[in-house]
Amino acid sequence: MVLDPRFYREEISNLEIEGLNLDIDSVSEALQLLVKLKKIEKTLLKINYNIRMDTRSIRKEYLKRIEELNKPVKVMKVFNKKLNKKESLKVKKKIVDERDHRIKPYELLERLINDYLLQIHDAKNYLENFIEKNVE
């Protein structure tokens, strides 16, 4: 079952990544924020996996449609009719364009998640360094 990209966008929004403040004054604040970032990272990785699986399902669905074009269609159970090459290419292009249009929102979400994961990685490094310096 493929989920709507809006569902994933809402899930990402609920994580409240935007506006996450890295201003910390103590080691305990840094530790709390580090735990929160690790939870957010884990959730983002799960969402990213689900997005990839949905994209894969969509691609498989459209691949089946294209493969169906190559099979002869029985007309009145007497003659096998096949699309001519020009018509076939036109229909395949339309199917591919439709697939790309349907996948685009998932790809945008995947890029957004990857950007967030990079930012989280940098923030975790910053917090770990802060903790290391202030524990000694």
N, C-alpha and C positions, 0 to 999 in steps of 0.2 A: 504494500500500500504506500503510495507516494503522498507525502504531506505537502501542503501548500507552502511556498516560500515565506508567506506572511506569518505562518506559525513559527518558523525558525527565527524570523526577525523579531517577533514578540518575545521569544525565549531569550534571545541575546539582549534585548532591551531590558528584560526583567533582571538581568545580572547586574545592572547599574554600573557598567564599566566606565561609561562617560562620566566625567566629573569625579572620578576616584582620586582622592587626595593623597599624595605621597609625603606631605609635611608631617614629619614625625619628630617627637622630642625625647622619646625614651625607647629603651630596648623592648619593653613590653608592648608599646604601640607598634613597633616594627614587627615583632613576632605575630601580633594579631593580624596585621595587614598581610604579612607573608602567608599565613594560614588562609586568609580570605582569597588571596591571589591564586594559591594552589587549588582551591575549590573552584574558582572561576575558570582556571585553566583546564581542569578536569572536565567541567561541564562543556566548555567550548570544544574540546577534543571529541566529546561524544556527539555534539551537534554537528561538527564537521564530518564525522564518520557517517552520520545519518544522511547528511546532504549528499555525500559521495555515493551512498547506496541508492538514494532516490534518483540521482543523475544517471547512475548506471542502469536502473530500471527503465527510465525514460529512453535511454539510448537503445536498450534491448527491444523495447516496444516498437520504436521506429525502424530498427533493423529488420524486425519481422515484417513490418509493412513493406519495406523495400524488397525483401526476399519474395514476398507474395506477388510482386509485380513480375518477377521472372518466371513464375509458373504459368503455364497456359491455362486459359479460362475455357471451360467447356460451354459452348453455346448450343443450346437445344440438344445436348448429348450426342451430337453428330460430328461437329467440327471443333477442332481446337483452335482457339483464337489467341493470338499473342499481340501485345502492343508493338507497333513498329519502333525502331530504335529512337527516332526523334521524339515520339510521344512518350516513350519510356523514360528518356533522359529528362524531359520536361516534368513529368510526374515525380521522378526521383528528386529533382532539384526542389520541387515544391515541398516534398516530405522532409528533406534535409533542412530547408529554411524554417519550416514549422517546428522541427525538433530543436534547432538552434534558438529559436525565439522562446520556446518553452524552457530551455535549459539556462538561458542567460541569467534570470534572477538567482538561480542556485549558484552559478559561478560568481556572481557579485557578492553573495553572502559568504562564499568560501574565501574570497579575497579579503573581505572585511574581517573574518575570523582569523585568517593568517596574520593580518596586520595587528589585531588585538593580541595574538599569541606572541608576536615579536615584542610588543610593548610590555607585556606581562613578563617575558623573559628578562628584559632590561630592568624592569622594576624589581624583580626578584633578586637579580644580581646586586642592585643598589642596596636593597634592604639587607641582604646577607652580608655585604661589606660593612654596612652601618652597624649591624649587630656584632660582627667580628671585632670592629674597632672599639666599640663601647663596652664590650664584655671584659676586655683585658684590664 
